[in-house]
Amino acid sequence: MKSNHFVRKALVALLAMVASVVASGSFVSIASAAEIPDYRLQVTPSFNEIEKSLKPGETYTGKFKAQNTGSKEFRYEVDFAPYSIVDENYSIDSQTESDYTQLSKWITVDKPSGTIEPDSEVEIEYTIRVPRDVAAGGQYALINVKMLTDDGEQTEGSAFKVIQQIGFRVLASIDGTTRKTASITDNKVPGFIFNPPITVSSVVNNSGNIHARATYVLQVFPLFGDEEVYTNEENPVELTILPETKRYNELSWDGAPHLGIFRVKQTVKIFDEVSVTEKLVFLCPIWFLFIVLLLIFCVIFWIVSRVRSRRKEA
């Protein structure tokens, strides 16, 4: 009887364990499913920088995908807007028109609206028809994909509400006489840092009439020796600088120690312009600096005390 009672207890405990495992698995599945939002829109890729110059009168076609990575179906609509920059931090302006944003008027798409089901995508083909009388230089536009749903408050005059919008950037240049001029107006390497990382900064000014790629290389050497302790030479940072704009950028060595002395070099290039800044950088925590200053003060105090005591003895 006792053995049967023990077996029953063991079976009950085993079933309880199985139930808890199944329940926990179900909970994880439910939690994972709950992590997927109702509505989420993605655009792939995020931009197209057209490599060849477009000729006046030419027609160009490209494609991108609008993806529904949420759990509910939604409608979408496509419209077009100018693409420009308003400050050195490269904040986007999609309202102001200029000679460089006429591209938004030359674009059409094959699927201006539609529906995207969950975990699916729509491929959208866009066509650029360049006017024959357009001037040479850069042209920039946004193809905006808007997510529309009937959830929540509706906008006046519409049966749907825009809950998300993503802009697909198109960067183009028109063939002709272009101006490739630029300057690196700032290339800074700090001399003293209290805490890592080591961060350098720069400002690039594109004064030409077409966009260009600026490249940024950071190299860190020990105080003595030429073997790099950090570099991004094999994979330099590349940023697009639009015409008649300035762009601020920072590079960092995140693996820098809290204490040390290094030779730090930043190289920035755009068009034929190259700027190189190299400087000794002291990494010293403020508490360590305080200790050093305290020791110096103690040594000075000791020397002064010794001098005074010798004078008294004399």
Protein Blocks (a to p, Z undefined) as FASTA:
>chain_A
ZZmmmmmmmmmmmmmmmmmmmmmmmmmmmmmmmmpcfbdcddddfbdcdfbacdehiacd
dddddddfbfbdcdddddddddddfbfnopacfkbgcfklmmmmmpccfblbccddehia
cdddddddddfkbcedddddddddddddfehjddehiabdcfbdcddddddddedjdddd
dddfbdcddfbdfbdcdddddddddfbfbdcddddddddddfbdjbdfbdcklmccdddd
dehiacddddddfkbcfbdcddddddddehjbccddddddddddfklmmmmmmmmmmmmm
mmmmmmmmmmmmZZ
